């Protein structure tokens, strides 16, 4: 079974995820934005989730990761936890 690797920033509202995307496009660091805005405990490590097997994450999150090429960043991805901005590693 192959593993995936990603970073994410979890926020409560879509507009917050869009704002994070704008900050990324302006050149701000993914890691710093994760530390400043993410609701997930992974914020302390810059949003790094490490490696995880397929099937471990909720379907919408995994589908978004699989649609990205390494280094690419998603737009807002809605899951039961909130809205994610995801960077595939």
N, CA, C and O of each residue as an XYZ file, in Angstrom:
356
protein
N       0.851     -1.191      0.000
C       0.000      0.000      0.000
C       0.887      1.242      0.000
O       1.809      1.361      0.807
N       0.596      2.163     -0.915
C       1.403      3.379     -0.998
C       0.978      4.378      0.073
O      -0.161      4.378      0.541
N       1.918      5.215      0.439
C       1.611      6.243      1.430
C       1.593      7.606      0.762
O       2.177      7.806     -0.303
N       0.922      8.522      1.399
C       0.844      9.907      0.957
C       1.496     10.777      2.016
O       1.666     10.348      3.157
N       1.860     11.995      1.644
C       2.449     12.934      2.595
C       1.940     14.330      2.260
O       1.904     14.733      1.098
N       1.544     15.066      3.311
C       0.975     16.392      3.076
C       1.134     17.279      4.300
O       1.420     16.821      5.406
N       0.935     18.566      4.054
C       0.785     19.570      5.104
C      -0.610     20.134      4.928
O      -1.169     20.086      3.833
N      -1.179     20.671      6.006
C      -2.466     21.337      5.838
C      -2.628     22.454      6.851
O      -1.948     22.522      7.875
N      -3.565     23.325      6.511
C      -3.989     24.391      7.403
C      -5.500     24.224      7.532
O      -6.219     24.294      6.536
N      -5.975     24.007      8.730
C      -7.394     23.789      8.996
C      -7.994     25.040      9.619
O      -7.505     25.545     10.630
N      -9.072     25.535      8.995
C      -9.782     26.699      9.512
C     -11.272     26.378      9.561
O     -11.716     25.382      8.989
N     -12.034     27.212     10.237
C     -13.458     26.937     10.437
C     -14.329     27.345      9.253
O     -15.376     26.740      9.022
N     -13.911     28.365      8.497
C     -14.779     28.932      7.467
C     -14.069     28.992      6.117
O     -12.850     29.144      6.042
N     -14.858     28.869      5.062
C     -14.292     28.902      3.710
C     -13.563     30.216      3.436
O     -12.498     30.209      2.817
N     -14.115     31.336      3.883
C     -13.455     32.620      3.626
C     -12.070     32.676      4.278
O     -11.169     33.338      3.762
N     -11.896     31.984      5.407
C     -10.572     31.946      6.047
C      -9.598     31.143      5.183
O      -8.436     31.523      5.036
N     -10.070     30.037      4.614
C      -9.222     29.232      3.732
C      -8.849     30.031      2.489
O      -7.714     29.950      2.019
N      -9.789     30.799      1.955
C      -9.498     31.641      0.794
C      -8.468     32.708      1.153
O      -7.590     33.012      0.345
N      -8.563     33.276      2.345
C      -7.609     34.280      2.798
C      -6.209     33.669      2.930
O      -5.217     34.291      2.552
N      -6.139     32.451      3.466
C      -4.851     31.756      3.567
C      -4.265     31.556      2.169
O      -3.069     31.753      1.957
N      -5.114     31.165      1.218
C      -4.657     30.989     -0.165
C      -4.081     32.264     -0.749
O      -3.078     32.229     -1.463
N      -4.713     33.393     -0.448
C      -4.208     34.685     -0.941
C      -2.848     35.001     -0.314
O      -1.952     35.510     -0.987
N      -2.705     34.699      0.965
C      -1.425     34.949      1.641
C      -0.319     34.069      1.052
O       0.820     34.510      0.898
N      -0.668     32.816      0.725
C       0.304     31.919      0.095
C       0.704     32.454     -1.280
O       1.882     32.458     -1.635
N      -0.285     32.902     -2.044
C      -0.010     33.440     -3.380
C       0.871     34.687     -3.311
O       1.620     34.979     -4.244
N       0.777     35.418     -2.204
C       1.600     36.619     -2.006
C       3.001     36.274     -1.516
O       3.835     37.160     -1.327
N       3.259     34.973     -1.310
C       4.603     34.548     -0.947
C       4.832     34.210      0.512
O       5.965     33.936      0.911
N       3.777     34.223      1.320
C       3.966     33.877      2.732
C       4.231     32.378      2.871
O       3.797     31.582      2.039
N       4.929     32.015      3.906
C       5.337     30.635      4.156
C       4.159     29.778      4.628
O       3.405     30.173      5.517
N       4.014     28.591      4.012
C       2.963     27.660      4.420
C       3.104     27.334      5.904
O       2.118     27.327      6.641
N       4.330     27.065      6.336
C       4.582     26.687      7.728
C       4.167     27.797      8.696
O       3.534     27.533      9.718
N       4.528     29.038      8.365
C       4.166     30.154      9.240
C       2.657     30.365      9.289
O       2.099     30.635     10.352
N       2.000     30.242      8.141
C       0.538     30.395      8.110
C      -0.137     29.285      8.909
O      -1.129     29.529      9.597
N       0.395     28.071      8.821
C      -0.164     26.965      9.611
C      -0.038     27.272     11.103
O      -0.984     27.074     11.865
N       1.125     27.751     11.509
C       1.333     28.070     12.932
C       0.397     29.187     13.396
O      -0.078     29.176     14.531
N       0.135     30.151     12.509
C      -0.676     31.315     12.871
C      -2.182     31.064     12.813
O      -2.930     31.637     13.605
N      -2.640     30.214     11.883
C      -4.071     30.125     11.631
C      -4.712     28.752     11.817
O      -5.923     28.674     12.027
N      -3.939     27.666     11.747
C      -4.557     26.338     11.755
C      -5.158     25.980     13.106
O      -4.605     26.302     14.158
N      -6.297     25.309     13.052
C      -6.965     24.824     14.267
C      -6.470     23.431     14.660
O      -6.791     22.942     15.743
N      -5.696     22.795     13.792
C      -5.209     21.430     14.029
C      -3.941     21.460     14.889
O      -3.153     22.403     14.820
N      -3.763     20.436     15.681
C      -2.557     20.356     16.516
C      -1.289     20.275     15.671
O      -0.198     20.536     16.176
N      -1.413     19.917     14.396
C      -0.237     19.871     13.514
C       0.334     21.265     13.256
O       1.400     21.399     12.655
N      -0.376     22.303     13.713
C       0.123     23.672     13.494
C       1.502     23.856     14.106
O       2.320     24.609     13.577
N       1.768     23.177     15.212
C       3.064     23.347     15.880
C       4.222     22.828     15.026
O       5.374     23.203     15.246
N       3.916     21.962     14.049
C       4.953     21.462     13.143
C       4.768     22.021     11.733
O       5.179     21.396     10.755
N       4.150     23.200     11.631
C       3.964     23.837     10.335
C       2.927     23.156      9.463
O       2.936     23.306      8.242
N       2.031     22.406     10.097
C       0.975     21.724      9.362
C       1.357     20.368      8.804
O       0.561     19.738      8.108
N       2.567     19.911      9.100
C       3.031     18.617      8.578
C       2.234     17.468      9.198
O       2.108     17.364     10.418
N       1.703     16.611      8.326
C       0.962     15.430      8.772
C       1.803     14.169      8.666
O       1.372     13.101      9.102
N       2.986     14.277      8.098
C       3.828     13.105      7.909
C       3.262     12.210      6.822
O       2.447     12.644      6.008
N       3.698     10.963      6.814
C       3.190      9.996      5.843
C       1.982      9.294      6.433
O       1.921      9.028      7.633
N       1.017      8.997      5.565
C      -0.172      8.279      6.001
C      -0.631      7.368      4.868
O      -0.486      7.709      3.694
N      -1.184      6.212      5.223
C      -1.645      5.284      4.190
C      -2.958      5.754      3.572
O      -3.733      6.479      4.195
N      -3.185      5.329      2.348
C      -4.484      5.600      1.721
C      -5.569      4.995      2.584
O      -5.411      3.911      3.146
N      -6.684      5.721      2.681
C      -7.805      5.240      3.478
C      -7.805      5.739      4.910
O      -8.781      5.530      5.631
N      -6.740      6.393      5.340
C      -6.667      6.863      6.722
C      -7.386      8.199      6.919
O      -7.998      8.430      7.962
N      -7.311      9.068      5.922
C      -7.933     10.395      6.017
C      -9.365     10.331      5.484
O      -9.727      9.398      4.767
N     -10.170     11.324      5.839
C     -11.539     11.372      5.324
C     -11.478     11.473      3.798
O     -10.531     12.044      3.257
N     -12.482     10.924      3.098
C     -12.424     10.838      1.625
C     -12.158     12.162      0.910
O     -11.354     12.191     -0.022
N     -12.798     13.247      1.306
C     -12.594     14.527      0.609
C     -11.142     14.997      0.727
O     -10.586     15.542     -0.226
N     -10.533     14.786      1.890
C      -9.142     15.188      2.106
C      -8.225     14.343      1.220
O      -7.367     14.875      0.515
N      -8.416     13.026      1.264
C      -7.559     12.139      0.472
C      -7.707     12.415     -1.021
O      -6.713     12.433     -1.748
N      -8.925     12.628     -1.481
C      -9.162     12.920     -2.895
C      -8.411     14.185     -3.308
O      -7.825     14.234     -4.390
N      -8.427     15.203     -2.453
C      -7.717     16.444     -2.748
C      -6.209     16.219     -2.807
O      -5.537     16.743     -3.695
N      -5.679     15.445     -1.868
C      -4.236     15.154     -1.871
C      -3.849     14.437     -3.157
O      -2.843     14.773     -3.783
N      -4.648     13.449     -3.549
C      -4.333     12.675     -4.746
C      -4.418     13.510     -6.022
O      -3.752     13.194     -7.008
N      -5.219     14.564     -6.018
C      -5.363     15.425     -7.195
C      -4.197     16.401     -7.354
O      -4.032     17.005     -8.414
N      -3.391     16.554     -6.303
C      -2.267     17.493     -6.331
C      -0.982     16.798     -6.745
O      -0.781     15.617     -6.462
N      -0.117     17.540     -7.416
C       1.245     17.065     -7.654
C       2.095     17.513     -6.463
O       1.743     18.486     -5.797
N       3.193     16.831     -6.183
C       4.059     17.269     -5.087
C       4.423     18.750     -5.219
O       4.840     19.215     -6.280
N       4.252     19.479     -4.101
C       4.536     20.907     -4.069
C       3.328     21.778     -4.370
O       3.345     22.975     -4.081
N       2.282     21.201     -4.945
C       1.071     21.968     -5.255
C       0.223     22.176     -4.013
O       0.254     21.374     -3.080
N      -0.544     23.279     -4.017
C      -1.409     23.643     -2.899
C      -2.851     23.692     -3.405
O      -3.125     24.215     -4.485
N      -3.754     23.147     -2.618
C      -5.172     23.122     -2.981
C      -5.859     24.440     -2.657
O      -5.332     25.277     -1.924
N      -7.032     24.597     -3.215
C      -7.963     25.611     -2.756
C      -8.657     25.054     -1.525
O      -8.259     24.002     -1.027
N      -9.686     25.729     -1.018
C     -10.407     25.229      0.163
C     -11.018     23.841     -0.081
O     -11.668     23.603     -1.099
N     -10.797     22.942      0.866
C     -11.350     21.584      0.809
C     -12.206     21.394      2.056
O     -11.704     21.460      3.178
N     -13.502     21.157      1.853
C     -14.427     21.017      2.983
C     -14.468     19.569      3.455
O     -14.624     18.643      2.659
N     -14.324     19.395      4.760
C     -14.500     18.087      5.403
C     -15.352     18.318      6.652
O     -15.675     19.462      6.971
N     -15.717     17.259      7.356
C     -16.467     17.446      8.606
C     -15.707     18.259      9.662
O     -16.311     18.735     10.622
N     -14.401     18.419      9.495
C     -13.581     19.143     10.479
C     -13.525     20.640     10.212
O     -13.188     21.415     11.107
N     -13.848     21.051      9.001
C     -13.764     22.444      8.614
C     -13.233     22.545      7.194
O     -13.513     21.687      6.357
N     -12.470     23.590      6.923
C     -11.896     23.822      5.599
C     -10.381     23.717      5.675
O      -9.740     24.286      6.559
N      -9.831     22.976      4.730
C      -8.386     22.736      4.694
C      -7.776     23.400      3.470
O      -8.392     23.452      2.405
N      -6.572     23.902      3.631
C      -5.696     24.234      2.515
C      -4.593     23.203      2.620
O      -3.922     23.103      3.647
N      -4.403     22.433      1.555
C      -3.518     21.262      1.598
C      -2.347     21.451      0.637
O      -2.515     21.916     -0.490
N      -1.175     21.085      1.103
C       0.013     21.056      0.258
C       0.516     19.621      0.221
O       0.834     19.033      1.254
N       0.585     19.059     -1.002
C       1.102     17.697     -1.118
C       2.619     17.726     -1.084
O       3.251     18.565     -1.725
N       3.187     16.814     -0.342
C       4.642     16.709     -0.231
C       5.149     15.505     -0.998
O       6.353     15.251     -1.023
